[in-house]
Amino acid sequence: MFGGFHPMWFGFWGLGWPVMALIAVIPFWRISARVGLSPWLSLLIVVPLANLIFIYYLAFGDWPAVRGGAGPGFGSGTGAAPSGPGSGPSATGN
């Protein structure tokens, strides 16, 4: 009765697994890039146990972009406030 080929199981394991893996990898790819880590680390999401280690590393590890590293979309990575009108020595009247 339950033995043999069943189209539902083939659909889940055949096409469903790669689609679900892709859906999970894409957000972690973006998160990794934004915090200054290699986006390729997001592929660990599809590896059992490595995905938990990676999520905990993201949650509790140091982020190079916040630490002052050069992450994408974070400018020079110096952490200094941008200079502009009304800032600097000339703003104090000296």
C-alpha positions as CSV (number, residue, x, y, z in Angstrom):
1,M,0.0,0.0,0.0
2,F,2.7,2.6,0.9
3,G,5.6,0.9,-0.9
4,G,6.9,1.9,-4.3
5,F,7.0,5.2,-6.2
6,H,4.7,8.0,-5.0
7,P,4.7,11.3,-7.0
8,M,4.3,13.4,-3.8
9,W,7.6,12.1,-2.3
10,F,9.4,12.5,-5.6
11,G,8.1,16.1,-5.8
12,F,9.3,17.0,-2.3
13,W,12.7,15.3,-2.5
14,G,13.3,15.8,-6.2
15,L,12.4,19.5,-6.7
16,G,11.3,20.7,-3.3
17,W,14.6,20.4,-1.5
18,P,16.7,22.5,-3.9
19,V,13.9,25.2,-4.0
20,M,13.7,25.3,-0.2
21,A,17.5,25.4,0.1
22,L,17.6,28.4,-2.3
23,I,14.9,30.2,-0.4
24,A,16.9,29.8,2.8
25,V,20.3,30.7,1.3
26,I,19.3,34.0,-0.4
27,P,18.5,36.0,2.8
28,F,21.6,34.6,4.6
29,W,23.7,35.6,1.5
30,R,22.5,39.2,1.9
31,I,23.0,39.2,5.7
32,S,26.5,37.9,5.4
33,A,27.4,40.5,2.8
34,R,26.0,43.3,4.9
35,V,27.8,42.4,8.1
36,G,31.1,42.1,6.3
37,L,31.5,38.4,6.1
38,S,31.9,36.3,2.9
39,P,28.5,35.7,1.3
40,W,29.7,32.2,0.4
41,L,29.3,31.3,4.1
42,S,25.6,31.4,3.6
43,L,25.9,28.0,1.8
44,L,26.4,26.5,5.2
45,I,22.6,26.9,5.7
46,V,22.0,23.8,3.7
47,V,24.4,21.6,5.7
48,P,22.9,20.0,8.8
49,L,24.6,21.1,12.0
50,A,26.8,23.6,10.2
51,N,23.7,25.7,9.7
52,L,23.2,26.0,13.4
53,I,26.8,26.8,14.0
54,F,26.7,29.5,11.3
55,I,23.5,31.1,12.7
56,Y,25.1,31.2,16.2
57,Y,28.3,32.7,14.7
58,L,26.2,35.4,13.0
59,A,24.3,36.1,16.2
60,F,27.1,36.2,18.7
61,G,30.3,36.7,16.6
62,D,32.1,40.0,15.7
63,W,30.9,41.6,12.5
64,P,33.8,43.1,10.5
65,A,31.5,45.9,9.1
66,V,30.6,47.0,12.6
67,R,34.1,46.5,14.0
68,G,35.4,49.0,11.4
69,G,36.3,46.6,8.6
70,A,35.5,47.3,5.0
71,G,32.1,45.7,4.5
72,P,30.1,46.4,1.3
73,G,27.8,49.4,1.7
74,F,29.6,50.8,4.7
75,G,31.8,53.4,3.1
76,S,35.3,53.5,4.3
77,G,34.7,51.4,7.4
78,T,36.4,54.0,9.7
79,G,33.3,54.3,12.0
80,A,33.8,58.1,12.1
81,A,30.9,60.4,11.6
82,P,30.7,62.0,8.2
83,S,32.0,65.5,7.8
84,G,29.7,68.1,6.3
85,P,28.4,71.6,6.7
86,G,28.3,72.5,10.4
87,S,31.0,70.1,11.5
88,G,34.7,70.4,12.1
89,P,36.8,73.2,13.5
90,S,35.3,76.0,11.3
91,A,31.9,75.3,12.9
92,T,33.1,76.5,16.3
93,G,34.3,79.8,15.1
94,N,38.0,79.2,15.3
